[in-house]
Amino acid sequence: MADEPLVLGIETSCDETGVGIVRGTTLLADAVASSVDEHARFGGVVPEVASRAHLEAMVPTIDRALKEAGITARDLDGVAVTAGPGLAGALLVGVSAAKAYAYALGKPLYGVNHLASHICVDQLEHGPLPEPTMALLVSGGHSSLLLSSDITSDVRPMGATIDDAAGEAFDKIARVLDLGFPGGPVIDRYAREGDPAAIAFPRGLSGPRDPAYDFSFSGLKTSVARWIEARRAAGEEVPVRDVAASFQEAVVDVLTRKAVRACKDEGVDHLMIGGGVAANSRLRALAQERCEAAGIRLRVPRPKLCTDNGAMVAALGAEMVARNRSASDWDLSADSSLPVTDPHVPGNGHGHDHDHVHEVSKENLYP
């Protein structure tokens, strides 16, 4: 245990200020400060509100994580941070904080990819990732199928959403049904009491000539909204639970069908599901059912590790240290569109001597 890398991870890609501390593949602390309530009245995340919330929450959340882990900042072997993708202003808060802590402590800095982190977090739950691993990442901003043979250096996109992400569709339908924000948990709750076969909503990009692994939820979202509007225009009551169940079934049917197909086509016997929508109970159940039928082992982290958190960033950072990947330079910047093919942002070796504990940090910056 003691010789495994001890890494602090900072996640600020959206509205969660997440700070995690990991030793190797063991989670020591997972502190989160959410600003979701501040966005609820707007019906979605407001980037400027998120950035300001990160500024206020950063230091207290880091202090809370260090206390939870029972360590001091000087015990760390490195600091990892989400460099992208995400909201530019929100990312900048996290990157700036990570630089400050890493420089003050004389520790290496690792700018890592948000999506790769969502995959790597499963190591904290189920042990080292198989190589290769097929990953289905589903959240408010992403719906992606990814194939990784090495989470620190090789992540290949198989398919992605061409319009609305699944989580975004959940939020929009919840808004149409007047169920509030965020939409994922509330639709999941209502759907449990509804009939998933009550309404035949469309399955996007499911035809024989459609892209095998890409997703589209915009048409589904429009179809559901128009169905609801037609009922209301006719003065009829909208069966909220049946609508929620039927909509949810249309989403998870496509997600799981395409993920299992990708595993079969690539000869991969493991499927990992991550991202905020991976907390959806029906997605987990249907994925388990279809994976068992196909002889595929399913790996899904517990719900708290599926949503955005600092633990996933720390997990990938620890893996970077363990595999001797190069640290990032001090001029690391946030990249709101950082491609998933870049699991981390390596430095060029100029001006970032991580073997040297900066003299100024010994006495002045971090007592």
Salt bridges, closest charged atoms under 4 A:
GLU11 OE1 - HIS114 ND1 3.20
GLU48 OE2 - ARG52 NE 2.88
ASP122 OD1 - HIS126 ND1 2.75
ASP122 OD2 - ARG299 NE 2.45
GLU125 OE1 - ARG302 NH1 2.75
GLU131 OE2 - ARG323 NH2 2.90
ASP150 OD1 - ARG323 NH1 2.89
ASP150 OD2 - ARG325 NH2 2.79
ASP164 OD2 - LYS172 NZ 3.35
ASP164 OD2 - LYS221 NZ 3.18
GLU168 OE2 - LYS172 NZ 3.15
ASP178 OD2 - ARG232 NH2 3.77
ASP188 OD2 - ARG192 NH2 3.46
GLU193 OE1 - ARG241 NE 2.61
GLU236 OE1 - ARG231 NE 2.75
GLU249 OE1 - ARG282 NE 2.84
ASP253 OD2 - ARG203 NE 2.98
ASP253 OD1 - ARG257 NH2 2.74
ASP253 OD1 - ARG290 NH2 2.84
ASP265 OD2 - ARG261 NE 3.76
GLU266 OE1 - ARG156 NH2 3.52
ASP269 OD1 - HIS270 ND1 2.61
ASP308 OD1 - HIS114 NE2 3.33
ASP308 OD1 - HIS118 NE2 3.05
GLU319 OE2 - ARG323 NE 2.78
ASP329 OD1 - HIS352 ND1 3.72
GLU359 OE2 - LYS362 NZ 3.55
